[in-house]
Amino acid sequence: MADKNEWEEKAANLLKAQLKLKGITYSQLVERLEAIGVDEKEANIRNKLSRGKFTAAFMLQCLSAIGTSSLALES
């Protein structure tokens, strides 16, 4: 069974993969989040994704902001 750090890494990798797939930079993500009323700085996003420490709400905000409507999760 995966430990907490492994789950955090999976979440961060999932979000980073979606950004890469859609060709969206952290700077563009800041703009898209701003458009939906979420105030984040690029440095904060970079830190959250590098550490894998962020809330489910943040992940959903990011996915919504970049237009991801569905995800495939590996077991």
N, CA, C, O and CB atoms as a CASP TS submission, in Angstrom:
PFRMAT TS
TARGET T0000
AUTHOR 0000-0000-0000
METHOD Language model
MODEL 1
PARENT N/A
ATOM      1  N   MET     1       0.845  -1.183   0.000  1.00  0.00           N
ATOM      2  CA  MET     1       0.000   0.000   0.000  1.00  0.00           C
ATOM      3  C   MET     1       0.893   1.251   0.000  1.00  0.00           C
ATOM      4  O   MET     1       1.909   1.304   0.693  1.00  0.00           O
ATOM      5  CB  MET     1      -0.963  -0.004   1.232  1.00  0.00           C
ATOM      6  N   ALA     2       0.497   2.240  -0.780  1.00  0.00           N
ATOM      7  CA  ALA     2       1.292   3.466  -0.899  1.00  0.00           C
ATOM      8  C   ALA     2       1.166   4.308   0.365  1.00  0.00           C
ATOM      9  O   ALA     2       0.101   4.377   0.978  1.00  0.00           O
ATOM     10  CB  ALA     2       0.851   4.284  -2.130  1.00  0.00           C
ATOM     11  N   ASP     3       2.274   4.950   0.745  1.00  0.00           N
ATOM     12  CA  ASP     3       2.218   5.839   1.906  1.00  0.00           C
ATOM     13  C   ASP     3       1.801   7.243   1.467  1.00  0.00           C
ATOM     14  O   ASP     3       1.627   7.512   0.278  1.00  0.00           O
ATOM     15  CB  ASP     3       3.589   5.881   2.633  1.00  0.00           C
ATOM     16  N   LYS     4       1.645   8.128   2.446  1.00  0.00           N
ATOM     17  CA  LYS     4       1.157   9.476   2.171  1.00  0.00           C
ATOM     18  C   LYS     4       2.021  10.206   1.150  1.00  0.00           C
ATOM     19  O   LYS     4       1.494  10.867   0.256  1.00  0.00           O
ATOM     20  CB  LYS     4       1.097  10.275   3.454  1.00  0.00           C
ATOM     21  N   ASN     5       3.339  10.093   1.272  1.00  0.00           N
ATOM     22  CA  ASN     5       4.233  10.780   0.334  1.00  0.00           C
ATOM     23  C   ASN     5       4.041  10.291  -1.095  1.00  0.00           C
ATOM     24  O   ASN     5       4.103  11.076  -2.041  1.00  0.00           O
ATOM     25  CB  ASN     5       5.684  10.586   0.752  1.00  0.00           C
ATOM     26  N   GLU     6       3.808   8.996  -1.246  1.00  0.00           N
ATOM     27  CA  GLU     6       3.587   8.453  -2.586  1.00  0.00           C
ATOM     28  C   GLU     6       2.283   8.992  -3.183  1.00  0.00           C
ATOM     29  O   GLU     6       2.221   9.283  -4.377  1.00  0.00           O
ATOM     30  CB  GLU     6       3.557   6.912  -2.543  1.00  0.00           C
ATOM     31  N   TRP     7       1.246   9.125  -2.357  1.00  0.00           N
ATOM     32  CA  TRP     7      -0.028   9.679  -2.834  1.00  0.00           C
ATOM     33  C   TRP     7       0.131  11.141  -3.213  1.00  0.00           C
ATOM     34  O   TRP     7      -0.420  11.585  -4.221  1.00  0.00           O
ATOM     35  CB  TRP     7      -1.121   9.529  -1.762  1.00  0.00           C
ATOM     36  N   GLU     8       0.874  11.888  -2.420  1.00  0.00           N
ATOM     37  CA  GLU     8       1.119  13.294  -2.734  1.00  0.00           C
ATOM     38  C   GLU     8       1.875  13.428  -4.048  1.00  0.00           C
ATOM     39  O   GLU     8       1.564  14.294  -4.866  1.00  0.00           O
ATOM     40  CB  GLU     8       1.902  13.971  -1.603  1.00  0.00           C
ATOM     41  N   GLU     9       2.874  12.562  -4.248  1.00  0.00           N
ATOM     42  CA  GLU     9       3.639  12.573  -5.487  1.00  0.00           C
ATOM     43  C   GLU     9       2.750  12.228  -6.678  1.00  0.00           C
ATOM     44  O   GLU     9       2.864  12.846  -7.737  1.00  0.00           O
ATOM     45  CB  GLU     9       4.812  11.593  -5.399  1.00  0.00           C
ATOM     46  N   LYS    10       1.869  11.250  -6.513  1.00  0.00           N
ATOM     47  CA  LYS    10       0.946  10.877  -7.596  1.00  0.00           C
ATOM     48  C   LYS    10       0.030  12.034  -7.964  1.00  0.00           C
ATOM     49  O   LYS    10      -0.208  12.295  -9.143  1.00  0.00           O
ATOM     50  CB  LYS    10       0.105   9.659  -7.190  1.00  0.00           C
ATOM     51  N   ALA    11      -0.486  12.732  -6.945  1.00  0.00           N
ATOM     52  CA  ALA    11      -1.371  13.871  -7.203  1.00  0.00           C
ATOM     53  C   ALA    11      -0.624  14.967  -7.962  1.00  0.00           C
ATOM     54  O   ALA    11      -1.143  15.516  -8.934  1.00  0.00           O
ATOM     55  CB  ALA    11      -1.940  14.429  -5.878  1.00  0.00           C
ATOM     56  N   ALA    12       0.580  15.281  -7.526  1.00  0.00           N
ATOM     57  CA  ALA    12       1.378  16.320  -8.181  1.00  0.00           C
ATOM     58  C   ALA    12       1.714  15.909  -9.617  1.00  0.00           C
ATOM     59  O   ALA    12       1.630  16.730 -10.531  1.00  0.00           O
ATOM     60  CB  ALA    12       2.676  16.593  -7.382  1.00  0.00           C
ATOM     61  N   ASN    13       2.088  14.662  -9.817  1.00  0.00           N
ATOM     62  CA  ASN    13       2.425  14.193 -11.156  1.00  0.00           C
ATOM     63  C   ASN    13       1.215  14.217 -12.079  1.00  0.00           C
ATOM     64  O   ASN    13       1.337  14.531 -13.263  1.00  0.00           O
ATOM     65  CB  ASN    13       3.000  12.786 -11.092  1.00  0.00           C
ATOM     66  N   LEU    14       0.059  13.890 -11.541  1.00  0.00           N
ATOM     67  CA  LEU    14      -1.174  13.912 -12.319  1.00  0.00           C
ATOM     68  C   LEU    14      -1.469  15.336 -12.799  1.00  0.00           C
ATOM     69  O   LEU    14      -1.796  15.555 -13.965  1.00  0.00           O
ATOM     70  CB  LEU    14      -2.354  13.365 -11.482  1.00  0.00           C
ATOM     71  N   LEU    15      -1.350  16.289 -11.888  1.00  0.00           N
ATOM     72  CA  LEU    15      -1.612  17.683 -12.252  1.00  0.00           C
ATOM     73  C   LEU    15      -0.561  18.202 -13.227  1.00  0.00           C
ATOM     74  O   LEU    15      -0.902  18.878 -14.198  1.00  0.00           O
ATOM     75  CB  LEU    15      -1.647  18.567 -10.999  1.00  0.00           C
ATOM     76  N   LYS    16       0.706  17.897 -12.983  1.00  0.00           N
ATOM     77  CA  LYS    16       1.777  18.334 -13.891  1.00  0.00           C
ATOM     78  C   LYS    16       1.587  17.729 -15.283  1.00  0.00           C
ATOM     79  O   LYS    16       1.832  18.394 -16.289  1.00  0.00           O
ATOM     80  CB  LYS    16       3.163  17.940 -13.324  1.00  0.00           C
ATOM     81  N   ALA    17       1.154  16.480 -15.341  1.00  0.00           N
ATOM     82  CA  ALA    17       0.930  15.821 -16.632  1.00  0.00           C
ATOM     83  C   ALA    17      -0.190  16.511 -17.405  1.00  0.00           C
ATOM     84  O   ALA    17      -0.099  16.668 -18.623  1.00  0.00           O
ATOM     85  CB  ALA    17       0.593  14.333 -16.427  1.00  0.00           C
ATOM     86  N   GLN    18      -1.232  16.918 -16.711  1.00  0.00           N
ATOM     87  CA  GLN    18      -2.335  17.615 -17.372  1.00  0.00           C
ATOM     88  C   GLN    18      -1.879  18.968 -17.913  1.00  0.00           C
ATOM     89  O   GLN    18      -2.264  19.366 -19.012  1.00  0.00           O
ATOM     90  CB  GLN    18      -3.509  17.804 -16.400  1.00  0.00           C
ATOM     91  N   LEU    19      -1.063  19.665 -17.140  1.00  0.00           N
ATOM     92  CA  LEU    19      -0.531  20.943 -17.608  1.00  0.00           C
ATOM     93  C   LEU    19       0.324  20.745 -18.860  1.00  0.00           C
ATOM     94  O   LEU    19       0.205  21.493 -19.830  1.00  0.00           O
ATOM     95  CB  LEU    19       0.295  21.620 -16.499  1.00  0.00           C
ATOM     96  N   LYS    20       1.175  19.741 -18.826  1.00  0.00           N
ATOM     97  CA  LYS    20       2.051  19.466 -19.968  1.00  0.00           C
ATOM     98  C   LYS    20       1.237  19.042 -21.189  1.00  0.00           C
ATOM     99  O   LYS    20       1.504  19.487 -22.306  1.00  0.00           O
ATOM    100  CB  LYS    20       3.076  18.374 -19.611  1.00  0.00           C
ATOM    101  N   LEU    21       0.253  18.188 -20.972  1.00  0.00           N
ATOM    102  CA  LEU    21      -0.599  17.702 -22.054  1.00  0.00           C
ATOM    103  C   LEU    21      -1.298  18.855 -22.765  1.00  0.00           C
ATOM    104  O   LEU    21      -1.454  18.839 -23.986  1.00  0.00           O
ATOM    105  CB  LEU    21      -1.634  16.714 -21.515  1.00  0.00           C
ATOM    106  N   LYS    22      -1.710  19.839 -22.007  1.00  0.00           N
ATOM    107  CA  LYS    22      -2.428  20.981 -22.574  1.00  0.00           C
ATOM    108  C   LYS    22      -1.503  22.134 -22.941  1.00  0.00           C
ATOM    109  O   LYS    22      -1.953  23.157 -23.457  1.00  0.00           O
ATOM    110  CB  LYS    22      -3.473  21.466 -21.599  1.00  0.00           C
ATOM    111  N   GLY    23      -0.197  21.967 -22.671  1.00  0.00           N
ATOM    112  CA  GLY    23       0.781  22.988 -23.037  1.00  0.00           C
ATOM    113  C   GLY    23       0.625  24.269 -22.229  1.00  0.00           C
ATOM    114  O   GLY    23       0.839  25.366 -22.746  1.00  0.00           O
ATOM    115  N   ILE    24       0.253  24.127 -20.962  1.00  0.00           N
ATOM    116  CA  ILE    24       0.009  25.286 -20.105  1.00  0.00           C
ATOM    117  C   ILE    24       1.154  25.449 -19.112  1.00  0.00           C
ATOM    118  O   ILE    24       1.501  24.517 -18.387  1.00  0.00           O
ATOM    119  CB  ILE    24      -1.338  25.143 -19.359  1.00  0.00           C
ATOM    120  N   THR    25       1.728  26.633 -19.090  1.00  0.00           N
ATOM    121  CA  THR    25       2.822  26.940 -18.169  1.00  0.00           C
ATOM    122  C   THR    25       2.236  27.337 -16.812  1.00  0.00           C
ATOM    123  O   THR    25       1.033  27.566 -16.689  1.00  0.00           O
ATOM    124  CB  THR    25       3.730  28.080 -18.737  1.00  0.00           C
ATOM    125  N   TYR    26       3.092  27.414 -15.805  1.00  0.00           N
ATOM    126  CA  TYR    26       2.644  27.865 -14.487  1.00  0.00           C
ATOM    127  C   TYR    26       2.133  29.300 -14.566  1.00  0.00           C
ATOM    128  O   TYR    26       1.155  29.649 -13.906  1.00  0.00           O
ATOM    129  CB  TYR    26       3.789  27.758 -13.456  1.00  0.00           C
ATOM    130  N   SER    27       2.782  30.119 -15.359  1.00  0.00           N
ATOM    131  CA  SER    27       2.359  31.500 -15.539  1.00  0.00           C
ATOM    132  C   SER    27       0.954  31.566 -16.141  1.00  0.00           C
ATOM    133  O   SER    27       0.119  32.354 -15.697  1.00  0.00           O
ATOM    134  CB  SER    27       3.356  32.251 -16.431  1.00  0.00           C
ATOM    135  N   GLN    28       0.704  30.743 -17.140  1.00  0.00           N
ATOM    136  CA  GLN    28      -0.623  30.694 -17.751  1.00  0.00           C
ATOM    137  C   GLN    28      -1.653  30.137 -16.772  1.00  0.00           C
ATOM    138  O   GLN    28      -2.808  30.562 -16.777  1.00  0.00           O
ATOM    139  CB  GLN    28      -0.594  29.845 -19.028  1.00  0.00           C
ATOM    140  N   LEU    29      -1.239  29.194 -15.939  1.00  0.00           N
ATOM    141  CA  LEU    29      -2.135  28.643 -14.931  1.00  0.00           C
ATOM    142  C   LEU    29      -2.562  29.729 -13.954  1.00  0.00           C
ATOM    143  O   LEU    29      -3.727  29.788 -13.560  1.00  0.00           O
ATOM    144  CB  LEU    29      -1.461  27.485 -14.183  1.00  0.00           C
ATOM    145  N   VAL    30      -1.625  30.590 -13.563  1.00  0.00           N
ATOM    146  CA  VAL    30      -1.957  31.710 -12.674  1.00  0.00           C
ATOM    147  C   VAL    30      -3.066  32.554 -13.306  1.00  0.00           C
ATOM    148  O   VAL    30      -4.031  32.919 -12.635  1.00  0.00           O
ATOM    149  CB  VAL    30      -0.696  32.587 -12.389  1.00  0.00           C
ATOM    150  N   GLU    31      -2.927  32.861 -14.589  1.00  0.00           N
ATOM    151  CA  GLU    31      -3.928  33.668 -15.299  1.00  0.00           C
ATOM    152  C   GLU    31      -5.275  32.962 -15.357  1.00  0.00           C
ATOM    153  O   GLU    31      -6.318  33.583 -15.152  1.00  0.00           O
ATOM    154  CB  GLU    31      -3.448  33.985 -16.717  1.00  0.00           C
ATOM    155  N   ARG    32      -5.250  31.680 -15.633  1.00  0.00           N
ATOM    156  CA  ARG    32      -6.498  30.919 -15.731  1.00  0.00           C
ATOM    157  C   ARG    32      -7.182  30.785 -14.367  1.00  0.00           C
ATOM    158  O   ARG    32      -8.408  30.839 -14.270  1.00  0.00           O
ATOM    159  CB  ARG    32      -6.226  29.528 -16.318  1.00  0.00           C
ATOM    160  N   LEU    33      -6.384  30.612 -13.331  1.00  0.00           N
ATOM    161  CA  LEU    33      -6.960  30.558 -11.985  1.00  0.00           C
ATOM    162  C   LEU    33      -7.574  31.908 -11.620  1.00  0.00           C
ATOM    163  O   LEU    33      -8.655  31.977 -11.035  1.00  0.00           O
ATOM    164  CB  LEU    33      -5.885  30.158 -10.947  1.00  0.00           C
ATOM    165  N   GLU    34      -6.873  32.965 -11.973  1.00  0.00           N
ATOM    166  CA  GLU    34      -7.379  34.310 -11.708  1.00  0.00           C
ATOM    167  C   GLU    34      -8.736  34.520 -12.383  1.00  0.00           C
ATOM    168  O   GLU    34      -9.622  35.165 -11.821  1.00  0.00           O
ATOM    169  CB  GLU    34      -6.371  35.369 -12.196  1.00  0.00           C
ATOM    170  N   ALA    35      -8.889  33.976 -13.580  1.00  0.00           N
ATOM    171  CA  ALA    35     -10.133  34.120 -14.332  1.00  0.00           C
ATOM    172  C   ALA    35     -11.320  33.439 -13.640  1.00  0.00           C
ATOM    173  O   ALA    35     -12.472  33.802 -13.877  1.00  0.00           O
ATOM    174  CB  ALA    35      -9.958  33.549 -15.729  1.00  0.00           C
ATOM    175  N   ILE    36     -11.034  32.449 -12.783  1.00  0.00           N
ATOM    176  CA  ILE    36     -12.127  31.789 -12.051  1.00  0.00           C
ATOM    177  C   ILE    36     -12.161  32.233 -10.582  1.00  0.00           C
ATOM    178  O   ILE    36     -12.820  31.617  -9.745  1.00  0.00           O
ATOM    179  CB  ILE    36     -11.976  30.253 -12.134  1.00  0.00           C
ATOM    180  N   GLY    37     -11.436  33.316 -10.296  1.00  0.00           N
ATOM    181  CA  GLY    37     -11.495  33.901  -8.962  1.00  0.00           C
ATOM    182  C   GLY    37     -10.549  33.325  -7.931  1.00  0.00           C
ATOM    183  O   GLY    37     -10.758  33.493  -6.729  1.00  0.00           O
ATOM    184  N   VAL    38      -9.499  32.642  -8.393  1.00  0.00           N
ATOM    185  CA  VAL    38      -8.526  32.042  -7.473  1.00  0.00           C
ATOM    186  C   VAL    38      -7.224  32.820  -7.572  1.00  0.00           C
ATOM    187  O   VAL    38      -6.631  32.916  -8.646  1.00  0.00           O
ATOM    188  CB  VAL    38      -8.295  30.527  -7.793  1.00  0.00           C
ATOM    189  N   ASP    39      -6.780  33.377  -6.446  1.00  0.00           N
ATOM    190  CA  ASP    39      -5.559  34.181  -6.408  1.00  0.00           C
ATOM    191  C   ASP    39      -4.379  33.317  -5.965  1.00  0.00           C
ATOM    192  O   ASP    39      -4.273  32.941  -4.798  1.00  0.00           O
ATOM    193  CB  ASP    39      -5.730  35.395  -5.458  1.00  0.00           C
ATOM    194  N   GLU    40      -3.513  33.016  -6.900  1.00  0.00           N
ATOM    195  CA  GLU    40      -2.302  32.235  -6.619  1.00  0.00           C
ATOM    196  C   GLU    40      -1.127  32.895  -7.309  1.00  0.00           C
ATOM    197  O   GLU    40      -1.282  33.468  -8.387  1.00  0.00           O
ATOM    198  CB  GLU    40      -2.455  30.755  -7.087  1.00  0.00           C
ATOM    199  N   LYS    41       0.031  32.824  -6.709  1.00  0.00           N
ATOM    200  CA  LYS    41       1.264  33.317  -7.310  1.00  0.00           C
ATOM    201  C   LYS    41       1.980  32.148  -7.985  1.00  0.00           C
ATOM    202  O   LYS    41       1.868  30.999  -7.556  1.00  0.00           O
ATOM    203  CB  LYS    41       2.181  33.996  -6.240  1.00  0.00           C
ATOM    204  N   GLU    42       2.713  32.464  -9.046  1.00  0.00           N
ATOM    205  CA  GLU    42       3.436  31.418  -9.777  1.00  0.00           C
ATOM    206  C   GLU    42       4.388  30.655  -8.858  1.00  0.00           C
ATOM    207  O   GLU    42       4.472  29.429  -8.931  1.00  0.00           O
ATOM    208  CB  GLU    42       4.216  32.030 -10.949  1.00  0.00           C
ATOM    209  N   ALA    43       5.100  31.368  -8.000  1.00  0.00           N
ATOM    210  CA  ALA    43       6.049  30.712  -7.088  1.00  0.00           C
ATOM    211  C   ALA    43       5.330  29.749  -6.144  1.00  0.00           C
ATOM    212  O   ALA    43       5.848  28.674  -5.843  1.00  0.00           O
ATOM    213  CB  ALA    43       6.827  31.764  -6.272  1.00  0.00           C
ATOM    214  N   ASN    44       4.151  30.127  -5.679  1.00  0.00           N
ATOM    215  CA  ASN    44       3.381  29.246  -4.790  1.00  0.00           C
ATOM    216  C   ASN    44       2.954  27.975  -5.510  1.00  0.00           C
ATOM    217  O   ASN    44       3.018  26.881  -4.949  1.00  0.00           O
ATOM    218  CB  ASN    44       2.145  29.978  -4.247  1.00  0.00           C
ATOM    219  N   ILE    45       2.523  28.125  -6.748  1.00  0.00           N
ATOM    220  CA  ILE    45       2.110  26.953  -7.536  1.00  0.00           C
ATOM    221  C   ILE    45       3.305  26.035  -7.753  1.00  0.00           C
ATOM    222  O   ILE    45       3.207  24.820  -7.583  1.00  0.00           O
ATOM    223  CB  ILE    45       1.501  27.385  -8.904  1.00  0.00           C
ATOM    224  N   ARG    46       4.421  26.623  -8.128  1.00  0.00           N
ATOM    225  CA  ARG    46       5.642  25.836  -8.357  1.00  0.00           C
ATOM    226  C   ARG    46       6.014  25.045  -7.093  1.00  0.00           C
ATOM    227  O   ARG    46       6.348  23.862  -7.169  1.00  0.00           O
ATOM    228  CB  ARG    46       6.820  26.765  -8.780  1.00  0.00           C
ATOM    229  N   ASN    47       5.953  25.706  -5.943  1.00  0.00           N
ATOM    230  CA  ASN    47       6.283  25.040  -4.679  1.00  0.00           C
ATOM    231  C   ASN    47       5.286  23.935  -4.346  1.00  0.00           C
ATOM    232  O   ASN    47       5.682  22.843  -3.938  1.00  0.00           O
ATOM    233  CB  ASN    47       6.324  26.057  -3.541  1.00  0.00           C
ATOM    234  N   LYS    48       4.008  24.212  -4.516  1.00  0.00           N
ATOM    235  CA  LYS    48       2.987  23.204  -4.224  1.00  0.00           C
ATOM    236  C   LYS    48       3.203  21.951  -5.073  1.00  0.00           C
ATOM    237  O   LYS    48       3.137  20.829  -4.572  1.00  0.00           O
ATOM    238  CB  LYS    48       1.578  23.778  -4.471  1.00  0.00           C
ATOM    239  N   LEU    49       3.461  22.160  -6.363  1.00  0.00           N
ATOM    240  CA  LEU    49       3.619  21.008  -7.247  1.00  0.00           C
ATOM    241  C   LEU    49       4.943  20.287  -7.032  1.00  0.00           C
ATOM    242  O   LEU    49       5.016  19.072  -7.216  1.00  0.00           O
ATOM    243  CB  LEU    49       3.508  21.446  -8.687  1.00  0.00           C
ATOM    244  N   SER    50       5.973  20.999  -6.653  1.00  0.00           N
ATOM    245  CA  SER    50       7.252  20.321  -6.416  1.00  0.00           C
ATOM    246  C   SER    50       7.212  19.521  -5.114  1.00  0.00           C
ATOM    247  O   SER    50       7.828  18.459  -5.018  1.00  0.00           O
ATOM    248  CB  SER    50       8.405  21.344  -6.372  1.00  0.00           C
ATOM    249  N   ARG    51       6.498  20.018  -4.127  1.00  0.00           N
ATOM    250  CA  ARG    51       6.383  19.303  -2.844  1.00  0.00           C
ATOM    251  C   ARG    51       5.255  18.274  -2.849  1.00  0.00           C
ATOM    252  O   ARG    51       5.276  17.318  -2.073  1.00  0.00           O
ATOM    253  CB  ARG    51       6.156  20.297  -1.713  1.00  0.00           C
ATOM    254  N   GLY    52       4.271  18.474  -3.725  1.00  0.00           N
ATOM    255  CA  GLY    52       3.113  17.583  -3.740  1.00  0.00           C
ATOM    256  C   GLY    52       2.171  17.867  -2.583  1.00  0.00           C
ATOM    257  O   GLY    52       1.347  17.024  -2.227  1.00  0.00           O
ATOM    258  N   LYS    53       2.289  19.040  -2.000  1.00  0.00           N
ATOM    259  CA  LYS    53       1.467  19.390  -0.836  1.00  0.00           C
ATOM    260  C   LYS    53       0.458  20.460  -1.237  1.00  0.00           C
ATOM    261  O   LYS    53       0.776  21.648  -1.285  1.00  0.00           O
ATOM    262  CB  LYS    53       2.354  19.888   0.349  1.00  0.00           C
ATOM    263  N   PHE    54      -0.764  20.017  -1.523  1.00  0.00           N
ATOM    264  CA  PHE    54      -1.841  20.944  -1.841  1.00  0.00           C
ATOM    265  C   PHE    54      -3.165  20.244  -1.558  1.00  0.00           C
ATOM    266  O   PHE    54      -3.238  19.019  -1.462  1.00  0.00           O
ATOM    267  CB  PHE    54      -1.760  21.426  -3.329  1.00  0.00           C
ATOM    268  N   THR    55      -4.199  21.055  -1.428  1.00  0.00           N
ATOM    269  CA  THR    55      -5.516  20.502  -1.100  1.00  0.00           C
ATOM    270  C   THR    55      -6.194  19.930  -2.339  1.00  0.00           C
ATOM    271  O   THR    55      -5.823  20.227  -3.474  1.00  0.00           O
ATOM    272  CB  THR    55      -6.405  21.576  -0.464  1.00  0.00           C
ATOM    273  N   ALA    56      -7.186  19.112  -2.084  1.00  0.00           N
ATOM    274  CA  ALA    56      -8.009  18.596  -3.178  1.00  0.00           C
ATOM    275  C   ALA    56      -8.711  19.755  -3.878  1.00  0.00           C
ATOM    276  O   ALA    56      -8.880  19.738  -5.097  1.00  0.00           O
ATOM    277  CB  ALA    56      -9.046  17.564  -2.653  1.00  0.00           C
ATOM    278  N   ALA    57      -9.119  20.759  -3.106  1.00  0.00           N
ATOM    279  CA  ALA    57      -9.784  21.923  -3.694  1.00  0.00           C
ATOM    280  C   ALA    57      -8.858  22.625  -4.684  1.00  0.00           C
ATOM    281  O   ALA    57      -9.296  23.010  -5.768  1.00  0.00           O
ATOM    282  CB  ALA    57     -10.230  22.906  -2.592  1.00  0.00           C
ATOM    283  N   PHE    58      -7.581  22.797  -4.324  1.00  0.00           N
ATOM    284  CA  PHE    58      -6.612  23.425  -5.230  1.00  0.00           C
ATOM    285  C   PHE    58      -6.484  22.607  -6.506  1.00  0.00           C
ATOM    286  O   PHE    58      -6.463  23.165  -7.603  1.00  0.00           O
ATOM    287  CB  PHE    58      -5.231  23.572  -4.546  1.00  0.00           C
ATOM    288  N   MET    59      -6.399  21.305  -6.371  1.00  0.00           N
ATOM    289  CA  MET    59      -6.266  20.448  -7.551  1.00  0.00           C
ATOM    290  C   MET    59      -7.490  20.590  -8.457  1.00  0.00           C
ATOM    291  O   MET    59      -7.354  20.699  -9.675  1.00  0.00           O
ATOM    292  CB  MET    59      -6.078  18.972  -7.131  1.00  0.00           C
ATOM    293  N   LEU    60      -8.680  20.588  -7.863  1.00  0.00           N
ATOM    294  CA  LEU    60      -9.903  20.737  -8.654  1.00  0.00           C
ATOM    295  C   LEU    60      -9.964  22.110  -9.323  1.00  0.00           C
ATOM    296  O   LEU    60     -10.408  22.225 -10.466  1.00  0.00           O
ATOM    297  CB  LEU    60     -11.138  20.529  -7.769  1.00  0.00           C
ATOM    298  N   GLN    61      -9.522  23.140  -8.620  1.00  0.00           N
ATOM    299  CA  GLN    61      -9.485  24.485  -9.211  1.00  0.00           C
ATOM    300  C   GLN    61      -8.566  24.499 -10.422  1.00  0.00           C
ATOM    301  O   GLN    61      -8.923  25.037 -11.471  1.00  0.00           O
ATOM    302  CB  GLN    61      -9.015  25.533  -8.172  1.00  0.00           C
ATOM    303  N   CYS    62      -7.394  23.912 -10.283  1.00  0.00           N
ATOM    304  CA  CYS    62      -6.436  23.871 -11.394  1.00  0.00           C
ATOM    305  C   CYS    62      -6.996  23.087 -12.570  1.00  0.00           C
ATOM    306  O   CYS    62      -6.933  23.544 -13.711  1.00  0.00           O
ATOM    307  CB  CYS    62      -5.109  23.251 -10.938  1.00  0.00           C
ATOM    308  N   LEU    63      -7.538  21.924 -12.301  1.00  0.00           N
ATOM    309  CA  LEU    63      -8.085  21.094 -13.376  1.00  0.00           C
ATOM    310  C   LEU    63      -9.227  21.808 -14.091  1.00  0.00           C
ATOM    311  O   LEU    63      -9.335  21.750 -15.315  1.00  0.00           O
ATOM    312  CB  LEU    63      -8.571  19.749 -12.819  1.00  0.00           C
ATOM    313  N   SER    64     -10.063  22.472 -13.332  1.00  0.00           N
ATOM    314  CA  SER    64     -11.157  23.235 -13.926  1.00  0.00           C
ATOM    315  C   SER    64     -10.617  24.389 -14.764  1.00  0.00           C
ATOM    316  O   SER    64     -11.084  24.625 -15.878  1.00  0.00           O
ATOM    317  CB  SER    64     -12.096  23.765 -12.833  1.00  0.00           C
ATOM    318  N   ALA    65      -9.635  25.106 -14.227  1.00  0.00           N
ATOM    319  CA  ALA    65      -9.063  26.267 -14.917  1.00  0.00           C
ATOM    320  C   ALA    65      -8.406  25.895 -16.237  1.00  0.00           C
ATOM    321  O   ALA    65      -8.404  26.695 -17.173  1.00  0.00           O
ATOM    322  CB  ALA    65      -8.051  26.952 -14.026  1.00  0.00           C
ATOM    323  N   ILE    66      -7.849  24.693 -16.325  1.00  0.00           N
ATOM    324  CA  ILE    66      -7.175  24.300 -17.568  1.00  0.00           C
ATOM    325  C   ILE    66      -8.087  23.487 -18.493  1.00  0.00           C
ATOM    326  O   ILE    66      -7.673  23.058 -19.570  1.00  0.00           O
ATOM    327  CB  ILE    66      -5.920  23.493 -17.246  1.00  0.00           C
ATOM    328  N   GLY    67      -9.329  23.283 -18.058  1.00  0.00           N
ATOM    329  CA  GLY    67     -10.301  22.634 -18.930  1.00  0.00           C
ATOM    330  C   GLY    67     -10.270  21.125 -18.929  1.00  0.00           C
ATOM    331  O   GLY    67     -10.703  20.498 -19.896  1.00  0.00           O
ATOM    332  N   THR    68      -9.771  20.530 -17.872  1.00  0.00           N
ATOM    333  CA  THR    68      -9.779  19.073 -17.767  1.00  0.00           C
ATOM    334  C   THR    68     -11.126  18.635 -17.219  1.00  0.00           C
ATOM    335  O   THR    68     -11.507  19.013 -16.112  1.00  0.00           O
ATOM    336  CB  THR    68      -8.616  18.563 -16.862  1.00  0.00           C
ATOM    337  N   SER    69     -11.839  17.843 -17.992  1.00  0.00           N
ATOM    338  CA  SER    69     -13.165  17.408 -17.540  1.00  0.00           C
ATOM    339  C   SER    69     -13.191  15.961 -17.070  1.00  0.00           C
ATOM    340  O   SER    69     -14.139  15.537 -16.408  1.00  0.00           O
ATOM    341  CB  SER    69     -14.165  17.587 -18.648  1.00  0.00           C
ATOM    342  N   SER    70     -12.156  15.204 -17.410  1.00  0.00           N
ATOM    343  CA  SER    70     -12.082  13.825 -16.915  1.00  0.00           C
ATOM    344  C   SER    70     -10.624  13.391 -16.835  1.00  0.00           C
ATOM    345  O   SER    70      -9.759  13.905 -17.543  1.00  0.00           O
ATOM    346  CB  SER    70     -12.888  12.859 -17.829  1.00  0.00           C
ATOM    347  N   LEU    71     -10.383  12.436 -15.956  1.00  0.00           N
ATOM    348  CA  LEU    71      -9.041  11.915 -15.745  1.00  0.00           C
ATOM    349  C   LEU    71      -9.071  10.399 -15.719  1.00  0.00           C
ATOM    350  O   LEU    71     -10.067   9.796 -15.320  1.00  0.00           O
ATOM    351  CB  LEU    71      -8.441  12.462 -14.445  1.00  0.00           C
ATOM    352  N   ALA    72      -7.993   9.794 -16.138  1.00  0.00           N
ATOM    353  CA  ALA    72      -7.840   8.348 -16.020  1.00  0.00           C
ATOM    354  C   ALA    72      -6.819   8.106 -14.895  1.00  0.00           C
ATOM    355  O   ALA    72      -5.683   8.576 -14.961  1.00  0.00           O
ATOM    356  CB  ALA    72      -7.374   7.688 -17.401  1.00  0.00           C
ATOM    357  N   LEU    73      -7.237   7.381 -13.886  1.00  0.00           N
ATOM    358  CA  LEU    73      -6.344   7.085 -12.772  1.00  0.00           C
ATOM    359  C   LEU    73      -5.864   5.647 -12.854  1.00  0.00           C
ATOM    360  O   LEU    73      -6.636   4.734 -13.148  1.00  0.00           O
ATOM    361  CB  LEU    73      -7.044   7.340 -11.429  1.00  0.00           C
ATOM    362  N   GLU    74      -4.595   5.463 -12.593  1.00  0.00           N
ATOM    363  CA  GLU    74      -4.057   4.103 -12.525  1.00  0.00           C
ATOM    364  C   GLU    74      -4.242   3.595 -11.109  1.00  0.00           C
ATOM    365  O   GLU    74      -4.192   4.365 -10.150  1.00  0.00           O
ATOM    366  CB  GLU    74      -2.550   4.055 -12.947  1.00  0.00           C
ATOM    367  N   SER    75      -4.453   2.307 -10.987  1.00  0.00           N
ATOM    368  CA  SER    75      -4.631   1.736  -9.645  1.00  0.00           C
ATOM    369  C   SER    75      -3.316   1.381  -9.018  1.00  0.00           C
ATOM    370  O   SER    75      -3.282   0.890  -7.890  1.00  0.00           O
ATOM    371  CB  SER    75      -5.512   0.511  -9.695  1.00  0.00           C
TER
END
